[in-house]
Amino acid sequence: MLTPEKVQGFKNLGVNAEMFKAFLENFYNSWGLEARETIQPISVKFVKERPGYSYLRFDYKMYGRNEWLHVTGPSTWY
């Protein structure tokens, strides 16, 4: 597992850094061992789409495919 601090964009998260750390641990723990071995975090960034709606965009590779998630909390993503 890559440490959160080494994910591109982590240093720019500011107040969202702790949430991302908790999310990444929960995200890895939600998968079985085989799947975890294929997860490669690429980047994370804060996105504010409109007033009152923001999220972290987490880009990663899993089973060789590029994926990304909306992260809205340590245990909430889609």
mmJSON file of the N, C-alpha and C atoms, coordinates in Angstrom:
{"data_MODEL":{"atom_site":{
"group_PDB":["ATOM","ATOM","ATOM","ATOM","ATOM","ATOM","ATOM","ATOM","ATOM","ATOM","ATOM","ATOM","ATOM","ATOM","ATOM","ATOM","ATOM","ATOM","ATOM","ATOM","ATOM","ATOM","ATOM","ATOM","ATOM","ATOM","ATOM","ATOM","ATOM","ATOM","ATOM","ATOM","ATOM","ATOM","ATOM","ATOM","ATOM","ATOM","ATOM","ATOM","ATOM","ATOM","ATOM","ATOM","ATOM","ATOM","ATOM","ATOM","ATOM","ATOM","ATOM","ATOM","ATOM","ATOM","ATOM","ATOM","ATOM","ATOM","ATOM","ATOM","ATOM","ATOM","ATOM","ATOM","ATOM","ATOM","ATOM","ATOM","ATOM","ATOM","ATOM","ATOM","ATOM","ATOM","ATOM","ATOM","ATOM","ATOM","ATOM","ATOM","ATOM","ATOM","ATOM","ATOM","ATOM","ATOM","ATOM","ATOM","ATOM","ATOM","ATOM","ATOM","ATOM","ATOM","ATOM","ATOM","ATOM","ATOM","ATOM","ATOM","ATOM","ATOM","ATOM","ATOM","ATOM","ATOM","ATOM","ATOM","ATOM","ATOM","ATOM","ATOM","ATOM","ATOM","ATOM","ATOM","ATOM","ATOM","ATOM","ATOM","ATOM","ATOM","ATOM","ATOM","ATOM","ATOM","ATOM","ATOM","ATOM","ATOM","ATOM","ATOM","ATOM","ATOM","ATOM","ATOM","ATOM","ATOM","ATOM","ATOM","ATOM","ATOM","ATOM","ATOM","ATOM","ATOM","ATOM","ATOM","ATOM","ATOM","ATOM","ATOM","ATOM","ATOM","ATOM","ATOM","ATOM","ATOM","ATOM","ATOM","ATOM","ATOM","ATOM","ATOM","ATOM","ATOM","ATOM","ATOM","ATOM","ATOM","ATOM","ATOM","ATOM","ATOM","ATOM","ATOM","ATOM","ATOM","ATOM","ATOM","ATOM","ATOM","ATOM","ATOM","ATOM","ATOM","ATOM","ATOM","ATOM","ATOM","ATOM","ATOM","ATOM","ATOM","ATOM","ATOM","ATOM","ATOM","ATOM","ATOM","ATOM","ATOM","ATOM","ATOM","ATOM","ATOM","ATOM","ATOM","ATOM","ATOM","ATOM","ATOM","ATOM","ATOM","ATOM","ATOM","ATOM","ATOM","ATOM","ATOM","ATOM","ATOM","ATOM","ATOM","ATOM","ATOM","ATOM","ATOM","ATOM","ATOM","ATOM","ATOM","ATOM","ATOM"],
"id":[1,2,3,4,5,6,7,8,9,10,11,12,13,14,15,16,17,18,19,20,21,22,23,24,25,26,27,28,29,30,31,32,33,34,35,36,37,38,39,40,41,42,43,44,45,46,47,48,49,50,51,52,53,54,55,56,57,58,59,60,61,62,63,64,65,66,67,68,69,70,71,72,73,74,75,76,77,78,79,80,81,82,83,84,85,86,87,88,89,90,91,92,93,94,95,96,97,98,99,100,101,102,103,104,105,106,107,108,109,110,111,112,113,114,115,116,117,118,119,120,121,122,123,124,125,126,127,128,129,130,131,132,133,134,135,136,137,138,139,140,141,142,143,144,145,146,147,148,149,150,151,152,153,154,155,156,157,158,159,160,161,162,163,164,165,166,167,168,169,170,171,172,173,174,175,176,177,178,179,180,181,182,183,184,185,186,187,188,189,190,191,192,193,194,195,196,197,198,199,200,201,202,203,204,205,206,207,208,209,210,211,212,213,214,215,216,217,218,219,220,221,222,223,224,225,226,227,228,229,230,231,232,233,234],
"type_symbol":["N","C","C","N","C","C","N","C","C","N","C","C","N","C","C","N","C","C","N","C","C","N","C","C","N","C","C","N","C","C","N","C","C","N","C","C","N","C","C","N","C","C","N","C","C","N","C","C","N","C","C","N","C","C","N","C","C","N","C","C","N","C","C","N","C","C","N","C","C","N","C","C","N","C","C","N","C","C","N","C","C","N","C","C","N","C","C","N","C","C","N","C","C","N","C","C","N","C","C","N","C","C","N","C","C","N","C","C","N","C","C","N","C","C","N","C","C","N","C","C","N","C","C","N","C","C","N","C","C","N","C","C","N","C","C","N","C","C","N","C","C","N","C","C","N","C","C","N","C","C","N","C","C","N","C","C","N","C","C","N","C","C","N","C","C","N","C","C","N","C","C","N","C","C","N","C","C","N","C","C","N","C","C","N","C","C","N","C","C","N","C","C","N","C","C","N","C","C","N","C","C","N","C","C","N","C","C","N","C","C","N","C","C","N","C","C","N","C","C","N","C","C","N","C","C","N","C","C","N","C","C","N","C","C"],
"label_atom_id":["N","CA","C","N","CA","C","N","CA","C","N","CA","C","N","CA","C","N","CA","C","N","CA","C","N","CA","C","N","CA","C","N","CA","C","N","CA","C","N","CA","C","N","CA","C","N","CA","C","N","CA","C","N","CA","C","N","CA","C","N","CA","C","N","CA","C","N","CA","C","N","CA","C","N","CA","C","N","CA","C","N","CA","C","N","CA","C","N","CA","C","N","CA","C","N","CA","C","N","CA","C","N","CA","C","N","CA","C","N","CA","C","N","CA","C","N","CA","C","N","CA","C","N","CA","C","N","CA","C","N","CA","C","N","CA","C","N","CA","C","N","CA","C","N","CA","C","N","CA","C","N","CA","C","N","CA","C","N","CA","C","N","CA","C","N","CA","C","N","CA","C","N","CA","C","N","CA","C","N","CA","C","N","CA","C","N","CA","C","N","CA","C","N","CA","C","N","CA","C","N","CA","C","N","CA","C","N","CA","C","N","CA","C","N","CA","C","N","CA","C","N","CA","C","N","CA","C","N","CA","C","N","CA","C","N","CA","C","N","CA","C","N","CA","C","N","CA","C","N","CA","C","N","CA","C","N","CA","C","N","CA","C","N","CA","C","N","CA","C","N","CA","C"],
"label_alt_id":[null,null,null,null,null,null,null,null,null,null,null,null,null,null,null,null,null,null,null,null,null,null,null,null,null,null,null,null,null,null,null,null,null,null,null,null,null,null,null,null,null,null,null,null,null,null,null,null,null,null,null,null,null,null,null,null,null,null,null,null,null,null,null,null,null,null,null,null,null,null,null,null,null,null,null,null,null,null,null,null,null,null,null,null,null,null,null,null,null,null,null,null,null,null,null,null,null,null,null,null,null,null,null,null,null,null,null,null,null,null,null,null,null,null,null,null,null,null,null,null,null,null,null,null,null,null,null,null,null,null,null,null,null,null,null,null,null,null,null,null,null,null,null,null,null,null,null,null,null,null,null,null,null,null,null,null,null,null,null,null,null,null,null,null,null,null,null,null,null,null,null,null,null,null,null,null,null,null,null,null,null,null,null,null,null,null,null,null,null,null,null,null,null,null,null,null,null,null,null,null,null,null,null,null,null,null,null,null,null,null,null,null,null,null,null,null,null,null,null,null,null,null,null,null,null,null,null,null,null,null,null,null,null,null],
"label_comp_id":["MET","MET","MET","LEU","LEU","LEU","THR","THR","THR","PRO","PRO","PRO","GLU","GLU","GLU","LYS","LYS","LYS","VAL","VAL","VAL","GLN","GLN","GLN","GLY","GLY","GLY","PHE","PHE","PHE","LYS","LYS","LYS","ASN","ASN","ASN","LEU","LEU","LEU","GLY","GLY","GLY","VAL","VAL","VAL","ASN","ASN","ASN","ALA","ALA","ALA","GLU","GLU","GLU","MET","MET","MET","PHE","PHE","PHE","LYS","LYS","LYS","ALA","ALA","ALA","PHE","PHE","PHE","LEU","LEU","LEU","GLU","GLU","GLU","ASN","ASN","ASN","PHE","PHE","PHE","TYR","TYR","TYR","ASN","ASN","ASN","SER","SER","SER","TRP","TRP","TRP","GLY","GLY","GLY","LEU","LEU","LEU","GLU","GLU","GLU","ALA","ALA","ALA","ARG","ARG","ARG","GLU","GLU","GLU","THR","THR","THR","ILE","ILE","ILE","GLN","GLN","GLN","PRO","PRO","PRO","ILE","ILE","ILE","SER","SER","SER","VAL","VAL","VAL","LYS","LYS","LYS","PHE","PHE","PHE","VAL","VAL","VAL","LYS","LYS","LYS","GLU","GLU","GLU","ARG","ARG","ARG","PRO","PRO","PRO","GLY","GLY","GLY","TYR","TYR","TYR","SER","SER","SER","TYR","TYR","TYR","LEU","LEU","LEU","ARG","ARG","ARG","PHE","PHE","PHE","ASP","ASP","ASP","TYR","TYR","TYR","LYS","LYS","LYS","MET","MET","MET","TYR","TYR","TYR","GLY","GLY","GLY","ARG","ARG","ARG","ASN","ASN","ASN","GLU","GLU","GLU","TRP","TRP","TRP","LEU","LEU","LEU","HIS","HIS","HIS","VAL","VAL","VAL","THR","THR","THR","GLY","GLY","GLY","PRO","PRO","PRO","SER","SER","SER","THR","THR","THR","TRP","TRP","TRP","TYR","TYR","TYR"],
"label_asym_id":["A","A","A","A","A","A","A","A","A","A","A","A","A","A","A","A","A","A","A","A","A","A","A","A","A","A","A","A","A","A","A","A","A","A","A","A","A","A","A","A","A","A","A","A","A","A","A","A","A","A","A","A","A","A","A","A","A","A","A","A","A","A","A","A","A","A","A","A","A","A","A","A","A","A","A","A","A","A","A","A","A","A","A","A","A","A","A","A","A","A","A","A","A","A","A","A","A","A","A","A","A","A","A","A","A","A","A","A","A","A","A","A","A","A","A","A","A","A","A","A","A","A","A","A","A","A","A","A","A","A","A","A","A","A","A","A","A","A","A","A","A","A","A","A","A","A","A","A","A","A","A","A","A","A","A","A","A","A","A","A","A","A","A","A","A","A","A","A","A","A","A","A","A","A","A","A","A","A","A","A","A","A","A","A","A","A","A","A","A","A","A","A","A","A","A","A","A","A","A","A","A","A","A","A","A","A","A","A","A","A","A","A","A","A","A","A","A","A","A","A","A","A","A","A","A","A","A","A","A","A","A","A","A","A"],
"label_entity_id":["1","1","1","1","1","1","1","1","1","1","1","1","1","1","1","1","1","1","1","1","1","1","1","1","1","1","1","1","1","1","1","1","1","1","1","1","1","1","1","1","1","1","1","1","1","1","1","1","1","1","1","1","1","1","1","1","1","1","1","1","1","1","1","1","1","1","1","1","1","1","1","1","1","1","1","1","1","1","1","1","1","1","1","1","1","1","1","1","1","1","1","1","1","1","1","1","1","1","1","1","1","1","1","1","1","1","1","1","1","1","1","1","1","1","1","1","1","1","1","1","1","1","1","1","1","1","1","1","1","1","1","1","1","1","1","1","1","1","1","1","1","1","1","1","1","1","1","1","1","1","1","1","1","1","1","1","1","1","1","1","1","1","1","1","1","1","1","1","1","1","1","1","1","1","1","1","1","1","1","1","1","1","1","1","1","1","1","1","1","1","1","1","1","1","1","1","1","1","1","1","1","1","1","1","1","1","1","1","1","1","1","1","1","1","1","1","1","1","1","1","1","1","1","1","1","1","1","1","1","1","1","1","1","1"],
"label_seq_id":[1,1,1,2,2,2,3,3,3,4,4,4,5,5,5,6,6,6,7,7,7,8,8,8,9,9,9,10,10,10,11,11,11,12,12,12,13,13,13,14,14,14,15,15,15,16,16,16,17,17,17,18,18,18,19,19,19,20,20,20,21,21,21,22,22,22,23,23,23,24,24,24,25,25,25,26,26,26,27,27,27,28,28,28,29,29,29,30,30,30,31,31,31,32,32,32,33,33,33,34,34,34,35,35,35,36,36,36,37,37,37,38,38,38,39,39,39,40,40,40,41,41,41,42,42,42,43,43,43,44,44,44,45,45,45,46,46,46,47,47,47,48,48,48,49,49,49,50,50,50,51,51,51,52,52,52,53,53,53,54,54,54,55,55,55,56,56,56,57,57,57,58,58,58,59,59,59,60,60,60,61,61,61,62,62,62,63,63,63,64,64,64,65,65,65,66,66,66,67,67,67,68,68,68,69,69,69,70,70,70,71,71,71,72,72,72,73,73,73,74,74,74,75,75,75,76,76,76,77,77,77,78,78,78],
"pdbx_PDB_ins_code":[null,null,null,null,null,null,null,null,null,null,null,null,null,null,null,null,null,null,null,null,null,null,null,null,null,null,null,null,null,null,null,null,null,null,null,null,null,null,null,null,null,null,null,null,null,null,null,null,null,null,null,null,null,null,null,null,null,null,null,null,null,null,null,null,null,null,null,null,null,null,null,null,null,null,null,null,null,null,null,null,null,null,null,null,null,null,null,null,null,null,null,null,null,null,null,null,null,null,null,null,null,null,null,null,null,null,null,null,null,null,null,null,null,null,null,null,null,null,null,null,null,null,null,null,null,null,null,null,null,null,null,null,null,null,null,null,null,null,null,null,null,null,null,null,null,null,null,null,null,null,null,null,null,null,null,null,null,null,null,null,null,null,null,null,null,null,null,null,null,null,null,null,null,null,null,null,null,null,null,null,null,null,null,null,null,null,null,null,null,null,null,null,null,null,null,null,null,null,null,null,null,null,null,null,null,null,null,null,null,null,null,null,null,null,null,null,null,null,null,null,null,null,null,null,null,null,null,null,null,null,null,null,null,null],
"Cartn_x":[0.845,0.0,0.885,0.624,1.335,0.849,1.775,1.35,0.635,-0.35,-1.116,-0.229,0.798,1.68,2.407,2.519,3.239,2.326,1.021,0.081,0.186,0.33,0.439,-0.755,-0.493,-1.543,-1.831,-1.324,-1.608,-1.194,-0.053,0.469,-0.432,-1.312,-2.204,-3.575,-3.808,-5.133,-5.466,-4.476,-4.728,-5.566,-6.725,-7.578,-8.174,-8.141,-8.701,-7.7,-6.479,-5.434,-5.781,-6.278,-6.6,-7.759,-8.74,-9.858,-9.347,-8.438,-7.902,-7.138,-6.365,-5.633,-6.608,-7.668,-8.662,-9.383,-9.747,-10.392,-9.511,-8.239,-7.364,-7.25,-7.163,-7.132,-8.441,-9.575,-10.876,-11.039,-10.573,-10.677,-9.907,-8.666,-7.872,-8.532,-9.024,-9.63,-10.948,-11.548,-12.805,-12.595,-11.356,-11.031,-10.331,-10.41,-9.682,-8.202,-7.414,-5.963,-5.529,-6.151,-5.767,-6.0,-7.152,-7.469,-6.557,-6.273,-5.411,-4.056,-3.548,-2.225,-2.203,-3.356,-3.393,-3.688,-4.046,-4.4,-3.14,-3.142,-2.029,-2.576,-2.5,-2.952,-2.159,-2.853,-2.204,-2.185,-3.387,-3.438,-4.715,-4.702,-5.872,-5.915,-7.126,-7.251,-8.622,-8.671,-9.91,-10.665,-11.967,-12.812,-14.031,-14.279,-15.488,-16.315,-17.383,-18.198,-19.156,-19.764,-20.72,-20.803,-21.395,-21.496,-22.166,-21.538,-22.09,-21.792,-21.085,-20.76,-19.298,-18.536,-17.13,-16.78,-15.686,-15.226,-13.748,-13.161,-11.811,-11.925,-11.2,-11.154,-9.912,-10.146,-9.066,-8.923,-7.811,-7.515,-6.593,-6.879,-6.074,-6.183,-5.338,-5.354,-5.631,-6.515,-6.839,-7.037,-6.386,-6.404,-6.021,-5.112,-4.615,-5.517,-6.665,-7.606,-7.566,-7.617,-7.7,-9.121,-9.235,-10.522,-10.41,-11.543,-11.516,-12.792,-12.686,-13.797,-14.039,-15.31,-15.673,-15.523,-14.707,-14.548,-15.164,-16.228,-16.918,-16.74,-16.097,-15.824,-14.918,-14.413,-13.523,-14.136,-15.455,-16.134,-17.178,-17.102,-18.109,-17.439,-17.667,-17.145,-18.017,-17.952,-18.7,-17.996],
"Cartn_y":[-1.186,0.0,1.242,2.137,3.402,4.305,4.982,5.885,7.1,7.622,8.748,9.939,10.189,11.324,11.247,10.046,9.874,9.937,10.085,10.199,11.62,11.729,13.033,13.904,15.132,16.075,16.108,15.148,15.093,16.382,16.914,18.116,19.33,19.288,20.417,20.284,19.233,18.981,19.846,20.352,21.198,20.496,21.082,20.545,19.185,18.803,17.517,16.365,16.646,15.619,14.474,14.798,13.75,12.885,13.511,12.741,11.784,12.251,11.391,10.211,10.45,9.35,8.282,8.704,7.761,7.058,7.814,7.216,6.136,6.436,5.485,4.185,4.284,3.074,2.298,2.979,2.312,1.716,2.433,1.959,0.648,0.624,-0.611,-1.742,-1.438,-2.468,-3.001,-2.285,-2.743,-3.802,-4.045,-5.025,-6.232,-7.356,-8.555,-8.404,-9.327,-9.244,-9.232,-10.048,-10.107,-8.758,-8.173,-6.874,-5.777,-5.787,-4.761,-4.696,-5.843,-5.885,-5.164,-4.984,-4.34,-2.847,-2.327,-0.911,-0.054,0.902,1.839,3.262,3.944,5.333,6.194,7.082,7.974,9.4,9.931,11.319,11.579,12.705,13.165,14.681,15.23,16.688,17.094,18.277,18.856,19.47,19.178,19.712,20.379,21.611,22.313,22.575,21.801,21.916,23.089,23.305,24.399,24.704,25.818,26.139,25.002,24.59,23.541,22.123,21.95,20.605,20.525,19.798,19.579,18.14,17.675,16.309,16.213,15.092,14.792,13.843,14.142,13.232,12.367,11.062,10.098,9.257,9.416,8.633,7.491,6.317,5.141,4.137,3.154,2.065,0.787,-0.058,-1.325,-2.374,-3.492,-4.535,-3.957,-2.978,-2.399,-1.37,-1.07,-0.09,1.211,2.318,3.614,3.823,4.237,4.482,5.785,6.338,7.454,7.469,8.098,8.152,9.567,9.854,11.025,10.588,11.258,10.947,12.099,11.807,12.849,12.715,11.642,11.422,10.212,9.962,8.832,7.492,7.37,6.11,6.279,7.375,7.654,8.002,7.147,7.39,6.713,7.216,6.601,6.874],
"Cartn_z":[0.0,0.0,0.0,-0.923,-1.004,0.12,0.798,1.871,1.267,1.943,1.411,1.027,1.803,1.567,0.228,-0.34,-1.603,-2.826,-2.613,-3.729,-4.286,-5.592,-6.239,-5.867,-5.43,-5.052,-3.563,-2.805,-1.365,-0.67,-1.034,-0.362,-0.553,-1.542,-1.817,-1.157,-0.391,0.179,1.385,2.063,3.233,4.281,4.632,5.694,5.331,4.063,3.633,3.704,4.106,4.136,5.093,6.274,7.25,6.762,6.128,5.575,4.502,3.655,2.6,3.196,4.234,4.884,5.38,6.063,6.583,5.438,4.398,3.232,2.612,2.386,1.698,2.486,3.797,4.625,4.487,4.56,4.407,3.014,2.003,0.625,0.45,0.901,0.813,1.6,2.787,3.626,3.069,2.128,1.544,0.464,0.092,-0.955,-0.362,-1.053,-0.66,-0.974,-0.479,-0.64,-2.103,-2.933,-4.348,-5.028,-4.803,-5.412,-4.879,-3.582,-2.975,-3.662,-4.055,-4.684,-6.024,-6.66,-7.976,-7.902,-6.721,-6.583,-6.634,-7.547,-7.695,-7.663,-6.516,-6.462,-7.441,-8.138,-9.094,-8.564,-8.234,-7.766,-6.987,-6.274,-5.537,-5.646,-5.779,-5.787,-5.268,-4.701,-4.195,-5.363,-5.456,-6.527,-5.901,-6.292,-5.846,-7.098,-7.278,-8.485,-8.447,-7.305,-7.143,-5.646,-5.274,-3.845,-3.067,-2.003,-1.159,-1.615,-2.739,-3.201,-3.601,-2.81,-3.108,-2.762,-3.308,-3.076,-3.417,-3.052,-3.489,-4.676,-5.733,-6.876,-6.685,-6.559,-6.351,-7.61,-8.312,-9.506,-9.12,-9.648,-9.337,-10.471,-10.406,-11.371,-10.588,-11.123,-10.467,-11.544,-11.395,-12.418,-13.78,-13.767,-15.005,-15.658,-15.056,-15.622,-14.826,-15.532,-14.861,-14.351,-13.098,-12.439,-11.658,-11.247,-10.308,-9.492,-8.325,-7.38,-6.892,-6.557,-5.769,-4.314,-3.544,-2.122,-1.34,-0.605,0.148,1.654,2.091,3.505,3.656,4.857,5.079,4.713,4.828,4.527,3.434,2.694,1.674,0.362,-0.632,-1.968,-2.994,-4.205,-5.302,-6.615],
"occupancy":[1.0,1.0,1.0,1.0,1.0,1.0,1.0,1.0,1.0,1.0,1.0,1.0,1.0,1.0,1.0,1.0,1.0,1.0,1.0,1.0,1.0,1.0,1.0,1.0,1.0,1.0,1.0,1.0,1.0,1.0,1.0,1.0,1.0,1.0,1.0,1.0,1.0,1.0,1.0,1.0,1.0,1.0,1.0,1.0,1.0,1.0,1.0,1.0,1.0,1.0,1.0,1.0,1.0,1.0,1.0,1.0,1.0,1.0,1.0,1.0,1.0,1.0,1.0,1.0,1.0,1.0,1.0,1.0,1.0,1.0,1.0,1.0,1.0,1.0,1.0,1.0,1.0,1.0,1.0,1.0,1.0,1.0,1.0,1.0,1.0,1.0,1.0,1.0,1.0,1.0,1.0,1.0,1.0,1.0,1.0,1.0,1.0,1.0,1.0,1.0,1.0,1.0,1.0,1.0,1.0,1.0,1.0,1.0,1.0,1.0,1.0,1.0,1.0,1.0,1.0,1.0,1.0,1.0,1.0,1.0,1.0,1.0,1.0,1.0,1.0,1.0,1.0,1.0,1.0,1.0,1.0,1.0,1.0,1.0,1.0,1.0,1.0,1.0,1.0,1.0,1.0,1.0,1.0,1.0,1.0,1.0,1.0,1.0,1.0,1.0,1.0,1.0,1.0,1.0,1.0,1.0,1.0,1.0,1.0,1.0,1.0,1.0,1.0,1.0,1.0,1.0,1.0,1.0,1.0,1.0,1.0,1.0,1.0,1.0,1.0,1.0,1.0,1.0,1.0,1.0,1.0,1.0,1.0,1.0,1.0,1.0,1.0,1.0,1.0,1.0,1.0,1.0,1.0,1.0,1.0,1.0,1.0,1.0,1.0,1.0,1.0,1.0,1.0,1.0,1.0,1.0,1.0,1.0,1.0,1.0,1.0,1.0,1.0,1.0,1.0,1.0,1.0,1.0,1.0,1.0,1.0,1.0,1.0,1.0,1.0,1.0,1.0,1.0,1.0,1.0,1.0,1.0,1.0,1.0],
"B_iso_or_equiv":[0.0,0.0,0.0,0.0,0.0,0.0,0.0,0.0,0.0,0.0,0.0,0.0,0.0,0.0,0.0,0.0,0.0,0.0,0.0,0.0,0.0,0.0,0.0,0.0,0.0,0.0,0.0,0.0,0.0,0.0,0.0,0.0,0.0,0.0,0.0,0.0,0.0,0.0,0.0,0.0,0.0,0.0,0.0,0.0,0.0,0.0,0.0,0.0,0.0,0.0,0.0,0.0,0.0,0.0,0.0,0.0,0.0,0.0,0.0,0.0,0.0,0.0,0.0,0.0,0.0,0.0,0.0,0.0,0.0,0.0,0.0,0.0,0.0,0.0,0.0,0.0,0.0,0.0,0.0,0.0,0.0,0.0,0.0,0.0,0.0,0.0,0.0,0.0,0.0,0.0,0.0,0.0,0.0,0.0,0.0,0.0,0.0,0.0,0.0,0.0,0.0,0.0,0.0,0.0,0.0,0.0,0.0,0.0,0.0,0.0,0.0,0.0,0.0,0.0,0.0,0.0,0.0,0.0,0.0,0.0,0.0,0.0,0.0,0.0,0.0,0.0,0.0,0.0,0.0,0.0,0.0,0.0,0.0,0.0,0.0,0.0,0.0,0.0,0.0,0.0,0.0,0.0,0.0,0.0,0.0,0.0,0.0,0.0,0.0,0.0,0.0,0.0,0.0,0.0,0.0,0.0,0.0,0.0,0.0,0.0,0.0,0.0,0.0,0.0,0.0,0.0,0.0,0.0,0.0,0.0,0.0,0.0,0.0,0.0,0.0,0.0,0.0,0.0,0.0,0.0,0.0,0.0,0.0,0.0,0.0,0.0,0.0,0.0,0.0,0.0,0.0,0.0,0.0,0.0,0.0,0.0,0.0,0.0,0.0,0.0,0.0,0.0,0.0,0.0,0.0,0.0,0.0,0.0,0.0,0.0,0.0,0.0,0.0,0.0,0.0,0.0,0.0,0.0,0.0,0.0,0.0,0.0,0.0,0.0,0.0,0.0,0.0,0.0,0.0,0.0,0.0,0.0,0.0,0.0],
"pdbx_formal_charge":[null,null,null,null,null,null,null,null,null,null,null,null,null,null,null,null,null,null,null,null,null,null,null,null,null,null,null,null,null,null,null,null,null,null,null,null,null,null,null,null,null,null,null,null,null,null,null,null,null,null,null,null,null,null,null,null,null,null,null,null,null,null,null,null,null,null,null,null,null,null,null,null,null,null,null,null,null,null,null,null,null,null,null,null,null,null,null,null,null,null,null,null,null,null,null,null,null,null,null,null,null,null,null,null,null,null,null,null,null,null,null,null,null,null,null,null,null,null,null,null,null,null,null,null,null,null,null,null,null,null,null,null,null,null,null,null,null,null,null,null,null,null,null,null,null,null,null,null,null,null,null,null,null,null,null,null,null,null,null,null,null,null,null,null,null,null,null,null,null,null,null,null,null,null,null,null,null,null,null,null,null,null,null,null,null,null,null,null,null,null,null,null,null,null,null,null,null,null,null,null,null,null,null,null,null,null,null,null,null,null,null,null,null,null,null,null,null,null,null,null,null,null,null,null,null,null,null,null,null,null,null,null,null,null],
"auth_seq_id":[1,1,1,2,2,2,3,3,3,4,4,4,5,5,5,6,6,6,7,7,7,8,8,8,9,9,9,10,10,10,11,11,11,12,12,12,13,13,13,14,14,14,15,15,15,16,16,16,17,17,17,18,18,18,19,19,19,20,20,20,21,21,21,22,22,22,23,23,23,24,24,24,25,25,25,26,26,26,27,27,27,28,28,28,29,29,29,30,30,30,31,31,31,32,32,32,33,33,33,34,34,34,35,35,35,36,36,36,37,37,37,38,38,38,39,39,39,40,40,40,41,41,41,42,42,42,43,43,43,44,44,44,45,45,45,46,46,46,47,47,47,48,48,48,49,49,49,50,50,50,51,51,51,52,52,52,53,53,53,54,54,54,55,55,55,56,56,56,57,57,57,58,58,58,59,59,59,60,60,60,61,61,61,62,62,62,63,63,63,64,64,64,65,65,65,66,66,66,67,67,67,68,68,68,69,69,69,70,70,70,71,71,71,72,72,72,73,73,73,74,74,74,75,75,75,76,76,76,77,77,77,78,78,78],
"auth_comp_id":["MET","MET","MET","LEU","LEU","LEU","THR","THR","THR","PRO","PRO","PRO","GLU","GLU","GLU","LYS","LYS","LYS","VAL","VAL","VAL","GLN","GLN","GLN","GLY","GLY","GLY","PHE","PHE","PHE","LYS","LYS","LYS","ASN","ASN","ASN","LEU","LEU","LEU","GLY","GLY","GLY","VAL","VAL","VAL","ASN","ASN","ASN","ALA","ALA","ALA","GLU","GLU","GLU","MET","MET","MET","PHE","PHE","PHE","LYS","LYS","LYS","ALA","ALA","ALA","PHE","PHE","PHE","LEU","LEU","LEU","GLU","GLU","GLU","ASN","ASN","ASN","PHE","PHE","PHE","TYR","TYR","TYR","ASN","ASN","ASN","SER","SER","SER","TRP","TRP","TRP","GLY","GLY","GLY","LEU","LEU","LEU","GLU","GLU","GLU","ALA","ALA","ALA","ARG","ARG","ARG","GLU","GLU","GLU","THR","THR","THR","ILE","ILE","ILE","GLN","GLN","GLN","PRO","PRO","PRO","ILE","ILE","ILE","SER","SER","SER","VAL","VAL","VAL","LYS","LYS","LYS","PHE","PHE","PHE","VAL","VAL","VAL","LYS","LYS","LYS","GLU","GLU","GLU","ARG","ARG","ARG","PRO","PRO","PRO","GLY","GLY","GLY","TYR","TYR","TYR","SER","SER","SER","TYR","TYR","TYR","LEU","LEU","LEU","ARG","ARG","ARG","PHE","PHE","PHE","ASP","ASP","ASP","TYR","TYR","TYR","LYS","LYS","LYS","MET","MET","MET","TYR","TYR","TYR","GLY","GLY","GLY","ARG","ARG","ARG","ASN","ASN","ASN","GLU","GLU","GLU","TRP","TRP","TRP","LEU","LEU","LEU","HIS","HIS","HIS","VAL","VAL","VAL","THR","THR","THR","GLY","GLY","GLY","PRO","PRO","PRO","SER","SER","SER","THR","THR","THR","TRP","TRP","TRP","TYR","TYR","TYR"],
"auth_asym_id":["A","A","A","A","A","A","A","A","A","A","A","A","A","A","A","A","A","A","A","A","A","A","A","A","A","A","A","A","A","A","A","A","A","A","A","A","A","A","A","A","A","A","A","A","A","A","A","A","A","A","A","A","A","A","A","A","A","A","A","A","A","A","A","A","A","A","A","A","A","A","A","A","A","A","A","A","A","A","A","A","A","A","A","A","A","A","A","A","A","A","A","A","A","A","A","A","A","A","A","A","A","A","A","A","A","A","A","A","A","A","A","A","A","A","A","A","A","A","A","A","A","A","A","A","A","A","A","A","A","A","A","A","A","A","A","A","A","A","A","A","A","A","A","A","A","A","A","A","A","A","A","A","A","A","A","A","A","A","A","A","A","A","A","A","A","A","A","A","A","A","A","A","A","A","A","A","A","A","A","A","A","A","A","A","A","A","A","A","A","A","A","A","A","A","A","A","A","A","A","A","A","A","A","A","A","A","A","A","A","A","A","A","A","A","A","A","A","A","A","A","A","A","A","A","A","A","A","A","A","A","A","A","A","A"],
"auth_atom_id":["N","CA","C","N","CA","C","N","CA","C","N","CA","C","N","CA","C","N","CA","C","N","CA","C","N","CA","C","N","CA","C","N","CA","C","N","CA","C","N","CA","C","N","CA","C","N","CA","C","N","CA","C","N","CA","C","N","CA","C","N","CA","C","N","CA","C","N","CA","C","N","CA","C","N","CA","C","N","CA","C","N","CA","C","N","CA","C","N","CA","C","N","CA","C","N","CA","C","N","CA","C","N","CA","C","N","CA","C","N","CA","C","N","CA","C","N","CA","C","N","CA","C","N","CA","C","N","CA","C","N","CA","C","N","CA","C","N","CA","C","N","CA","C","N","CA","C","N","CA","C","N","CA","C","N","CA","C","N","CA","C","N","CA","C","N","CA","C","N","CA","C","N","CA","C","N","CA","C","N","CA","C","N","CA","C","N","CA","C","N","CA","C","N","CA","C","N","CA","C","N","CA","C","N","CA","C","N","CA","C","N","CA","C","N","CA","C","N","CA","C","N","CA","C","N","CA","C","N","CA","C","N","CA","C","N","CA","C","N","CA","C","N","CA","C","N","CA","C","N","CA","C","N","CA","C","N","CA","C","N","CA","C","N","CA","C","N","CA","C","N","CA","C"],
"pdbx_PDB_model_num":[1,1,1,1,1,1,1,1,1,1,1,1,1,1,1,1,1,1,1,1,1,1,1,1,1,1,1,1,1,1,1,1,1,1,1,1,1,1,1,1,1,1,1,1,1,1,1,1,1,1,1,1,1,1,1,1,1,1,1,1,1,1,1,1,1,1,1,1,1,1,1,1,1,1,1,1,1,1,1,1,1,1,1,1,1,1,1,1,1,1,1,1,1,1,1,1,1,1,1,1,1,1,1,1,1,1,1,1,1,1,1,1,1,1,1,1,1,1,1,1,1,1,1,1,1,1,1,1,1,1,1,1,1,1,1,1,1,1,1,1,1,1,1,1,1,1,1,1,1,1,1,1,1,1,1,1,1,1,1,1,1,1,1,1,1,1,1,1,1,1,1,1,1,1,1,1,1,1,1,1,1,1,1,1,1,1,1,1,1,1,1,1,1,1,1,1,1,1,1,1,1,1,1,1,1,1,1,1,1,1,1,1,1,1,1,1,1,1,1,1,1,1,1,1,1,1,1,1,1,1,1,1,1,1]
}}}
